[in-house]
Amino acid sequence: MKSKFKKMASEKDSIPFVLIDAEKNKNSRKLADVSNLPTFASFRDGTLNDQIQTNKHALLKTFVHEA
């Protein structure tokens, strides 16, 4: 999913994408209330807006489109 996430990020100039490795940054899991990996989250004005746990590209694409 990491490569698909990076590709999506390169195609969406209007949305900032940030990749955080939750295995290496354990505190990030607490901040975004992550219970499963991979987790994708959207933030609005610094507040967690929504999140999805998936390894399916189509679901991630829909999530980004709706963010």
C-alpha positions as CSV (number, residue, x, y, z in Angstrom):
1,M,0.0,0.0,0.0
2,K,2.9,2.3,0.6
3,S,3.7,2.6,-3.1
4,K,0.0,3.2,-4.0
5,F,-0.2,5.9,-1.3
6,K,2.9,7.6,-2.6
7,K,1.5,7.5,-6.2
8,M,-1.8,9.0,-5.0
9,A,0.1,11.7,-3.1
10,S,2.0,12.7,-6.3
11,E,-1.3,13.0,-8.2
12,K,-3.1,15.2,-5.6
13,D,-1.4,18.6,-5.3
14,S,-4.4,20.1,-3.4
15,I,-4.1,17.6,-0.5
16,P,-1.0,17.2,1.7
17,F,-0.1,13.6,2.2
18,V,2.1,12.5,5.1
19,L,3.4,9.0,5.5
20,I,4.2,7.9,9.1
21,D,5.6,4.5,9.9
22,A,3.6,3.5,12.9
23,E,6.0,0.6,13.6
24,K,8.8,3.1,14.1
25,N,6.7,5.9,15.6
26,K,4.6,4.2,18.3
27,N,3.2,7.5,19.6
28,S,1.6,8.2,16.2
29,R,-0.8,5.3,16.9
30,K,-2.1,7.0,20.0
31,L,-2.5,10.4,18.4
32,A,-4.7,9.0,15.6
33,D,-6.3,6.3,17.7
34,V,-4.9,3.6,15.4
35,S,-5.9,0.0,16.3
36,N,-5.1,-1.8,13.0
37,L,-2.5,-1.3,10.2
38,P,-2.5,0.1,7.6
39,T,-4.6,3.0,8.8
40,F,-5.2,6.1,6.7
41,A,-6.5,9.2,8.4
42,S,-7.7,12.6,7.3
43,F,-7.3,15.7,9.4
44,R,-9.1,19.1,9.1
45,D,-7.7,22.1,10.8
46,G,-5.4,19.9,12.9
47,T,-8.2,17.6,14.1
48,L,-8.8,14.0,13.2
49,N,-11.6,14.0,10.7
50,D,-12.0,10.4,9.6
51,Q,-9.9,7.3,9.2
52,I,-10.0,3.9,7.5
53,Q,-8.1,0.7,8.0
54,T,-7.7,-1.1,4.7
55,N,-5.2,-2.7,2.4
56,K,-7.5,-2.3,-0.6
57,H,-6.6,0.3,-3.1
58,A,-10.1,1.0,-4.2
59,L,-11.3,1.8,-0.7
60,L,-8.3,4.1,-0.1
61,K,-9.0,5.9,-3.4
62,T,-12.6,6.5,-2.3
63,F,-11.5,7.6,1.1
64,V,-9.1,10.2,-0.4
65,H,-11.7,11.4,-2.8
66,E,-14.2,12.0,0.0
67,A,-11.6,13.7,2.3
